[in-house]
Every structure is written in structure tokens, then in C-alpha cells.
Amino acid sequence: ERCAPGAPREAAGPGPAHRPRSPEDVLGEEDEQDRVPLQKLQLLGDSEELRDLLRNPHLRQLLLALERAPDKSSLLRKLMQEPLFVEFADCCLGIVEPPEKENVLPE
């Protein structure tokens, strides 16, 4: 079976560029300890506080810039100087890694 010139080649199946990226594609073994379990990630979607933060157009622009940046670590260091981004990061961390009871100071 021959394909017409310019026609997509679906018979060969999707190549590596067409399959969805999995965490394994992004994380190396040394990053395993930093991986957040899926059920904790799903808690992010349930957070009204996080949703409110994500309604801020400035934060959304910062996140888009981070997603598109070729050097994410360098940009992330800069973003950690932005109070709005720090508030977003703290909110996410508070959801997926809530403070332990013994680390909380008594009132």
C-alpha cells in the first residue's frame, strides 16, 4: 500500500514524537524521590485557593513563559523572586506536601 505524497503515514504507527510524554520521559532515576503521587496531584485540581490564583492573568503569563523557556531552571530561579509566583508555588506545595503536625508551632 502506497501513500500519496504529503499524506500522513499512519500505517507505521505513531513515532516517539507523537506519543504523549510520560513522567518517565521527563524525570531521571535521581528525580524519583521528587515525584509526587498521582492522587496528591489530583488534589491540586480540587483546591479553590489554587484555582483563584490561576485566575490571575499575570500568573498565567509567568507559567506560560516557564513552559516555553528553553532554560527552565534559570527562569525558575528568576520567578522565585516574584511574590505572585512564590505564592503559587507555596500553595501547590501546601497541597501536595502539607506541613507535618510536629513542625507546626503551638498557638
N, C-alpha and C positions, 0 to 999 in steps of 0.2 A: 504494500500500500504506500503510495507516494503522496506527500503533502504538496499543496500548491505553494509556490514561492510566497514567503511572508506569512504563511499560515502557522499558527502555534502548533508545536509538536507535543500533543497530549499523550500520544501512544507510548512515549518513553517514560511517562510518569513525571511527577514534579521533581525538579532538581533541588539541591540544597538551598538555593536562593529562594525557592518558592514555599518551602515548608515553614510553619510558624516557629519562631525562636522559643526555645525552652530555657528554663533557668540553667540547665546543664551547659547550654551553648555559651552562656554569659559568665557563669561562675566556674572557677577552677576549684580543685580539691581544697586548696588552702582557704577558700572562701566558704566552705561548707558550714563552719561554725557560725557564720554570719547570716546564714539563710533563715528566713522567717517561715514557719509552717503555714500552709495554705489557710488553715482555719483562723489563724491570727490575722492574716492578710484580709480575710473576708470581714473581719471586724472593722476594718477601715471604711468599708462601704456603708456600715451601719452607724457611723459616727456623725451626728448632726453638727458637732463642732468643726469637724474636718470639712464637711460639706459647705458650711458657712465660709470657712477660709478659702475654699476653692472657688467661691463665687466672686472673689476679688480679681478683677482683670489684670492688675499688676502682678499678682502671684502667678496667674496663669501664663503671663508672658515670660516670667522667670523660669517656670517649669518647661515651657516650650523651648526656650533658649538652651536649657540644660539638656533636653532631649536631643537637640540638633547639634550640640557642640562636639567638635572632633576631640577636644581635650576636656573631658567631663571632670576629671579630678581638679584641674586648675580652676575651672569655672565654679565648681562646688566650693572650693576654698573662698572664692570671692563672694559667693552667695551666702556663705555663713556669716558674712558681715552685714547682711541685710536683715533688719529686725523682723520683717514680714516672713522671710524665708525661714528664719530661725524659729519663729512661732509655728510655722507649718511643720518643720522637722520635729520640734518638741511635741506637737500634737500627735504626729504619727508614732513617734517613739513611745509616748504615754499610752497609746492604744495597744501596740504590739508587745511592749515591754513595760507593763505597769510597775510602778515602784513597789518594792517588797515592803511588807509591814514593818520589819525591824529597822528599815532605813528611814522611816518616817519619824520625824521628831514629835514628841508628845506636845499637845497643845496646852 
